[in-house]
Amino acid sequence: MSQIETVHKGAILVSEPPGAIELDVLGTSDAASASNPSNSPPDETEYPPLTIVSVVFLAVSLVLVLAALDGNIIATAVPSITDHFHTVADVGWYYTAYRLASSSLQFAFGKMYTIFPTKPLILASTAIFLCGSVLCAAASSSIMFVVGRAVTGVGLAGAAAGFFTIMVAILPLSRRPLLSAVFGLVEGVSNVAAPPIGGVIVQTLSWRWCFWINLPVGGAAILAMIFFLPETSKNRPKLTGREIVRKLDLTGTLVFIPSLTALFIAFNWGGIVYAWNNPKMIALYVVFAFLLGIFAIDQVVKGDDAILPLRVMKDRNVLAGALFITALSGALAVQEYYAPTFFQAVLGYSPARSGYLMLPCLIGTIIGFMSAGGGTSYFGYFTPFMFATAILLPIGSGLLTTWSSSTTIPFFVGSFFLVGLASGLGFGAPQTSIQTTLPKADVQLGIAVMLFFQNFGPALFVAIAQAIFTNRLSANLQALAPGSNVTRIETLGLTEIKHQFTGVKLEEVTRGFSESIEQTFYLALGLSCTAIVGAAFTNWASVKKKED
């Protein structure tokens, strides 16, 4: 799930962009009113006419669709991409680079929108997103493709943060719930529909067209924003260069990104490129721990100027929501990423057919999202839907671990539908919790934390799943087919590995693929089971009381 999606799914209120305290459109300038929403002054902001809002809504929707498609469209394209570049060693990076870039820069972009004009910043972010798409589409090597994915993630981080700024600027609070529901539906459908669309594109055209299609859509969005998006930061106070540097917390950002990068490189190399106890691997562990320690000290010293303020992180609902969204988004990302690989590498399905088998997850997600949104609006409470997710998701995830080459289509459909339903029921609850329980002055920071963890979860656990998959696949193939030339699987594509065998050997290798993917599903199952902890520690607060 992409980072915009989890903020909208089931959300009852749409908050300010991370760190956008200066906008003050909800009356956050007074500390007392921040802690007591009922005493907030009335909103006297002048909003643009409906025609302008409609065009801006369409433009931002196009960016939203691109973000959702780009996040998951790659799932059905992975086997074709690995065959083209003759490697499976970088498979995890095809997804992780995108999520790592978007999550690690979320706080930085959130603060940029409080300092720099909104319109040029979101236009630049969308342009960066499209540049990354061009790099992916024209990639001549696996490394170039990974770089393109990272550049695309940078653009996504900026576009996502800009979305919140724009929504607060063009709509009054009373109309944001409806827009939130519409955006959630658009983004949710696009996100889960991405694998089927990707499958059709790969089979009929080429995997490269999964990224070329971003250009005309993104170009239309940029033109619409150039001509119709109003500037929302005209009254923003002028800051000196020193104040800008202090607010951006460049030290924290520059330390945080390489720390996470070292960790993900270790997961990507471990057991395949180098042994886990190799000195180079140990050096990566040390770099990660050292830089993370510096980052933690920097955050404590800078206090409220830090990119991850401790006063927000210590809130019970923030911690519970972070755990819940990390577990849920991480589990779903692993399942959505490796299910198409299972369908193609184990069952021999075409990319299009493997994409069609993702549709039950889409249908379940839509039903879950609509049920949670309507139920929360009617009853006022969102916590029950978190518990529903925490109960149903482990059941669906457990069913996925039983998949094999003899599993029937109805079982695939039913188990994936249950995973989608469970995800849709609870995905928006953490953001709703933040907007309902935190003081208004801290809501935007709380949302930023949720944005970070809902992207960090997929980035981290897909990287871990990749380490599990490649290590187990190498071991399985060597055990099932000793003496065959499969000891260096990083130089082969997924389907290329199978093409080396025939007859009984092919059956054994196929079983090796199935068992390797099964281990990644066990990781998703473990994550699903931890979601109950986040649900249990979330306060039972009513959105109706917040509105009152």
Secondary structure as UniProt FT lines:
FT   TURN            3..4
FT   HELIX           5..8
FT   TURN            9..10
FT   TURN            18..19
FT   HELIX           21..23
FT   TURN            25..26
FT   HELIX           31..35
FT   HELIX           37..39
FT   HELIX           50..72
FT   TURN            73..74
FT   HELIX           75..77
FT   HELIX           78..85
FT   TURN            89..90
FT   HELIX           91..104
FT   HELIX           106..112
FT   TURN            113..115
FT   HELIX           118..137
FT   HELIX           142..170
FT   HELIX           173..175
FT   HELIX           176..204
FT   TURN            207..208
FT   HELIX           209..212
FT   HELIX           214..228
FT   TURN            234..235
FT   HELIX           241..248
FT   HELIX           250..269
FT   TURN            271..273
FT   TURN            276..277
FT   HELIX           279..302
FT   HELIX           303..305
FT   HELIX           310..313
FT   HELIX           316..341
FT   HELIX           342..346
FT   HELIX           351..356
FT   TURN            357..358
FT   HELIX           359..379
FT   HELIX           383..400
FT   TURN            401..402
FT   TURN            405..406
FT   HELIX           409..426
FT   TURN            427..428
FT   HELIX           429..437
FT   HELIX           440..480
FT   TURN            482..483
FT   TURN            487..488
FT   HELIX           489..491
FT   HELIX           494..498
FT   TURN            499..500
FT   HELIX           503..536
FT   HELIX           543..547
//
